[in-house]
Structure formats: C-alpha cells, structure tokens
C-alpha cells in the first residue's frame, strides 16, 4: 500500500493531468487503486502509426516518486523501442528517473517515443535495423500492425 505522501502526490498529478491534458493521451486511474492507470495514445497523423490508438498500463510503485513507474503496452506495436512484452525503452523510466519528474512529463515522453521511432537504443534490434536499412519495409510493417492490432480512429 502506498504511503500518504505518495498518494497525495499521485492525486495532485491526476488533477494536473485532468486540468492540463496531454493532447492525444487518455488516462484513467483505477477507482480502487490510484497506483494503477489505464492509458492510451492516439498516434500523430505524421507518425508511422497514424490512425492507431495504443493502450498501455502505467503502474506506480508504492514508494513513488522515489522510484519510476512501470509502463506496459497492452496493444501490440511494431516499434524498435517497445518489445513483445510491451515494455518501452525510455531513459526517464530507467537511469534518468528523478523524484521531480512528473507523470505529465512521463506521458509526453512516451508519446514522443511512440510517434517518433528511432533505431538508437532499441529494445528490438531487428526492427531498429529495418528502420535504419529499409525504411519503406519498416513503414509498411508498422502500418500493417496498426490495422491488425490497434484500435483506430
């Protein structure tokens, strides 16, 4: 169970997100557990994932903000920075985590990573190599996976 300080911080951040939403992202904390969030990202029109909506869970540790949240995509996505298990590779959730980082920042970083896949620092080296060496094939596969796995709008 989270301590009172953690819960106050989480409640403040939820209020912040509701008052200043990140465009293209929805966040729904579970009613019975404010440390578990169901989130989604609507891909930008200029992204390889355009028209796709990708769902992920954000789990806050009981000692938040002293430990980073865990993010797991529940929608499959053909992305060099998101592995088959749905884990996303972003430094802010690993070695660059600091207690001053807000969840609004985390969501914006995740959104940036989804919309702008990079072959650098990949979780999926084969996908990264394809992005680097055969961008046309990468884009075709990404588009195919959007149609196959994501909710679309």
PyMOL commands that set and color helices and strands:
alter all, ss='L'
color gray80, all
select helices_A, chain A and resi 4-19+91-93+103-115+125-133+135-149
alter helices_A, ss='H'
color red, helices_A
select strands_A, chain A and resi 25-30+33-42+52-59+70-73+151-152
alter strands_A, ss='S'
color yellow, strands_A
deselect
rebuild
show_as cartoon
